[in-house]
Amino acid sequence: MKFILGQKLGMTRVFDADGKVIPVTRIAFLPCVVSQVKTQDKDGYVSVQVSAHKQLDEKKNPMRIMEFRLDDVSGYKKGEEVKTDQFAAGDIVEVTAKSKGKGFAGTIKRHGFHRGPASHGGNNVREPGSIGAQQPQRVVKGKKMAGHMGATTITVKNLKVIDINKDTILISGAVPGPNKGIVRVVSKQ
């Protein structure tokens, strides 16, 4: 399994050999160092913990620590750097990041509810309507209501690596999260 932490730089487009436009997301590699190797005997599961320093905004969040579960960790030692040349053009990857936060949103924007009647005395135009029944005389957990929207962890699978160099990687399609956000790129190949 190949993995690396990166920082989203934004989207652009490239042209393939036939002149077809491919929308891509640019991701800058972060200098990743193995901070801990977890084994079945000691920790109960097998993984590699990686720490990375952000390049663009050192002041806000200087370091990120993430864990990657692997089948075999024998090739990793504490303190060694994770190589960026493990990826190649044509690899199929999955990218995980925290989506953009959109603040407090009503039921129409957050869940796609329909509006109420706007004429003939209708006074519930953008309100959610009834939220419960007589029994169990409380609001059931998981009810679709107004609240915080966005800022959740999202994984986009089956993205193709279009181009790669020593600093950045170009991945086809959109990747979740804001520009300068931390993303984790994993290839199961």
PyMOL commands that set and color helices and strands:
alter all, ss='L'
color gray80, all
select helices_A, chain A and resi 40-43+107-111
alter helices_A, ss='H'
color red, helices_A
select strands_A, chain A and resi 2-15+21-29+32-38+47-53+63-69+92-98+101-105+147-150+153-164+168-172+182-187
alter strands_A, ss='S'
color yellow, strands_A
deselect
rebuild
show_as cartoon
